[in-house]
Amino acid sequence: MTKRNTQQRRHAIVALVQERGEVSVEDLTQRFATSEVTIRKDLALLETGGLLLRRYGGAVSLPTEMVAESDPVKVSERKLAIARAAAERIRDHNRVIIDSGTTTSAMIPLLGNKRGLIVMTNSLNVAGSLRELENEPTLLMTGGTWDPHSESFQGQIAEQVLRSYDFDQLFIGADGIDLARGTTTFNELVGLSRVMAEVSREVVVMVESDKIGRRIPNLELPWARIQTLITDDALAAEARETIQAKGVTLICAPFSHA
């Protein structure tokens, strides 16, 4: 009951910040009949979840450029199939990194039955979705410099934070898969992805089959850094053989082709 009341209070705080643009610790303490210590803890956790920004004596709403689109794009059947296969690989109490992206984000609602997870992310969207789970994971954020292109935090600070931990798994997407080289991206900021891979025992790439064979100039992760690739079962047989020959575990998730 206490946990549910805490969640309700935090949801109410977020709603107030969005409505007013700014709230004070003093006002929140009176409104919810609780201590300043409790309110400050709420604000700290909500900031970590990417739902507001703390300021001296209170909190303010996020700048518009850091807020996700209000109308989310419908997740395709392919992405959902890949997300289900990825979620099945996560065990209770795992320490995981979830990178920004629509395919990786599709996995979050499927983690509600996992217990004791520790999740690091550089994505406000991922963080916000994780906070909605019934079994809330311990949430860690990389911090760093906001990159509007990838809608994620990047840079040296984020890399330093990541190197302070070790993880069981990294779940990461890709703009394309070069069958000769590895994952590729339109974004020139690839340093954080490589550090994510360095500190993870298993790197799981989540990508739709129509992106496999797509050549994009910027190499993100070479095959030597990838342990598992999850795609959909529309992948051509020749591509399957090529990927498996790299020593990568290949999972082709079934989906409705209709």
Protein Blocks (a to p, Z undefined) as FASTA:
>chain_A
ZZmmmmmmmmmmmmmmmmnopacfklmmmmnopafklmmmmmmmmmmnopaccdehiacd
ddfklpccfbdcdddfklmmmmmmmmmmpcghiacdddedjklmmmmmmmmmpghiacdd
fbfklmmmmmmpmblcddddebhaddfklopaedjklmmmmmmpccfbdcdddfbdcfkl
mccdfbfblmlmmmmmmmpcbdcddddfklgopacfbafbdfklpmbdcddfkbcfklmm
mmmmnopacddddddfZZ
